[in-house]
Each structure stands twice: as C-alpha cells, then as structure tokens.
Amino acid sequence: MPRKTARLVIKIHPLDNGLIDWKKLTAEFGAAMGCADRIVTLNGGDIMPLINNCEGVVTINSTVGTSTLRAGKPLIALGNAIFDIPGLTFQGPLDRFWTQATPPDPVFADAFIRVLVATTQIRGGYYSRAGIAAGARAAADRVLHDGELLPRIAPQDRDVVSYRRAAE
C-alpha cells in the first residue's frame, strides 16, 4: 500500500470519448477506500510535470510509459506493454510497487528508447491537423522507402497473449 500521505493523480486519456464520468467514478472509489481526499483526477494538461514530480507511475499500456522511462521514474505496466521488461518496469504485483519499485536502469532505458524510436515510431500525432499530416507523410515515407527495419516473426513463433496482472 502507498504511504498514508501519498496522493494518487489519475489523468484521463486525451482521446477518451467521455462516455464514462471518470471524475465521479474515481471520487466514488476513493470514498469507498477511505482516501477520497488524496485522489486527484485531471482531464487535460501536460503530463510531463506530473511525471517529473511523482514517486512512480502506474499505467496500462501508454506512451506515458515511455515518457516515464525517459524521466527515470519507477513504472509498472498493468497491461501488455512493449516496455514491460525487467530492468525497465517493476515486475511484482501492484501492492508491492508502492514500497519496492526502483527507477529503470538508465543505460537500458536509453538503449530501449533509441531502438523503439528507430524501428517502430514515426514522427506525427493524433491531436492536431498538423500532427496527423506529419504522421501520414512519415508513415508513407517509411512504407515506400525504409523497407523492413526488423525481421518478421511468423504467427506460430509468437507467444499467446497473456495478461499477467489480470487479477489486479
């Protein structure tokens, strides 16, 4: 369990469709758990000041994870995330994350980010016309000119997807 003075900041995803009232839901959950006064739910804003000033980050599978690695903060991924690797993320259960998590290995995190950017990412974004246009151009350029950056893995060579923290 986290310290009794710790605050939990929940940031709503920028592309959330608004069908769920997350502020109400988190307030109700906080009240039920006796910690409503320590939960803050944010809708919008820059995530980096939160990451830079936090003790650790809990995510499902988000670009917040890679931002957290870059910031050198402890991280746990509750879903299947490309960055959920020993040495980068906490591998134990969520209830131990609060007291046992350590920052990612900085050399490993830097190497991982560089490989990820060079092989799987394209410059662009979802949040503006300019970002979408840049992403479309970069994707087309990658497909037309770069070819394969990584060897293909045949479907039979892949492990079955499992959610190791499904019970949490």
Order of alpha helices (4+ residues) and beta strands (2+ residues): beta-alpha-beta-alpha-beta-alpha-beta-alpha-alpha-alpha
